[in-house]
Amino acid sequence: MKVSSKQAVYGGLLAIAVVALVIDRIFFAEPSKAQASPELPSKPEPPPAVSVAPVAEPTDGLISEHLNSIPPVDLKLMPDAFAPSKAWILATQPPPPPPLPSPPPDKIDHRAAEFAAAHKLSALLKSHNGGAAIIDGEMVRVGETLDGYTLTAVQGGSARFINGSSVVDLTMDP
């Protein structure tokens, strides 16, 4: 019968375990009273003085009665014990950016109104590099141009486009 290398490793581990058990039992085991060396009789030592306070008798009833007196708790209202506190989550998030200022109504450019009427904002994607907007089914990233207007910001529910002094804020329809 040929022994594989896997069987040889298992056999070696078994042999090491048996040797360790024998060494443990021979050298590290406490001697039994029969094996202990006889000691000379000595005076028995008095037990140490211990002061024990008297235990009061329970007068308030059983623990089960105390547990039954606790009002029931609705576990649906209890938060997850391993979820971080909302205060911690808010502390780790950066403050929201200030709202985008709207242009005064007297400076509305007709080209801007035409651009806003011609395009529909479907979704916003925010990311660390500014984000993107889905307009008319096409993704436009911050810095890219659509019909001469450059997407400059994606905030809240709007995407801001600028062309020279003309500013257009496209918002999603509810």
N, C-alpha and C positions, 0 to 999 in steps of 0.2 A: 504494500500500500504506500502510495506516494503522499507525502505531507506537503500541502501548499504553503506558500509564504504567509497567507492569512491565518491558517491553522497554527503555524509556528509562532506567530505573534501572540495569538490567543493563549497558546500553551505557555509561552514565556510569562505573560501577564498573570496567569493562574499560578505558576511556580513562585513568582515574586509575592503574590498575595498570601500563599501558604507559608512561605518563609517569614513574612512580616507578622502573621498571626502567631506562629511559634515563638518568635522573638518577643512579641508583646506578652504572651502568656508566661513565658519563663522569666524574663527580666523585669517587666513592668507591672506585673500583677501583685496585689497586696497579699502578704502571706496570710494563710488561714490561721486560726487559733492553734491548730495542731502543729503547724510549721513554725509558729512564732517561737523565738528563743525564750526560755523561762526567765522571768524577771524575779528579782528578789521581792518578797512581800513588803509592802510599804504601808504606811498609815493611809487609810482612805481620806481623801481630801473632802472637806465639807463642801456641799453645793454652794455656788455663789448666791449671795443674797439678792433677791429680785423683789422689787416692790411692784405689786400689781394693783391697779386701781379697780375698784369694784365695778362690775358691769351692770349698767342700769337695765332694768326689765323693760322690754318694749311695751309702751302703753298706747301707742298711736295705731296699733293694728298691724296687719301683715303688709309686706311690700306689694303684694298683688293688689291689695286694696288701694294703695297709693298710686300704683300704675293705672288702675281703672279710673281713678279720679281725674287723670290728666285728660283734657279735652282732645278729641280726635283731630288729626292733622290731615288736610287734603294734600296728598302727594303731588297732585297735578299743579299745585301752586308753588311747590318747592323747586328752586332752581337746581341745576346739576351741581353736585358737590365738587366736581373737578373742573367746572367752567370758570374762567376768570371773571372777576367782578366787572360790571359795566363801567365803574369808575376807572379801573385799570385800563380797560380797552380805550376809553376816551382819553386817558392820559398819554397813551402811546401814539395816538393819531395826531397828525399835524392839524393846526387850526384851519378851518375852511378859508379859502381865498376870498377876498372882498368881492362883492357883486360887481358885475361889469356895468359901467355907466352907460346909460342910453343917450344917443345923440338928441339934441334939442329938436323939437318937431319942425321948426322953421328951416332947418338945414337938411331936410330929407331930399335926397337926390332921386330923380325919376328913374335913373338907371338902377339905383339900389332897390326901389320898389319893384321894378321889373324883374330883377334878379331874385328877390324874395318870392315873387309870385310864380316864377318859372321853376323853382326848385323846392323839393319836399324833403325835410329832414326825417329820417326813419329811426335812426339809433345813434347813440353816442358811445364811444369807447374811450375811457380815460386810462392813461398809463403814465409811467414816470417820464416819458419823453414827450408829453403833451397830449397824446391821444389822437383820435380820429373820429370822423363823422360819416355815417352812411347817408348819402344824399342821392336820391333818385336811383337807389339800388347799387350805387358805386361808392367805394370807400375812398375818402379824401383825408389824408393825414395832415396834421398841423404843419404848415409851411408850404403845402401844395396849393396850386391855383385851379380854380374852377370858373370858367367864363370871365377871366380877368380879375376875379376876386380871390384873395389869398386867405386861407383858413389860418387864423392866428390864435384862437383859444377855443377850448371845449370846457364849459363850466355849467354846472347845474343841469338844466334841461335845454341849453342853447349852444349853438355854434356861432362864433363871431368871424365874419369875413370882412376884409378891408381891401379897398381899391383906392389908393391915394387918400383923399379926405372922406371918402364915402365908406360908411360902416353899416353892415347888415348883420342883424342877429336872427338866425333861423331857429325857430323853436319847434319842438315836437307837438303834434296835435294830440290831445288827450283821447 
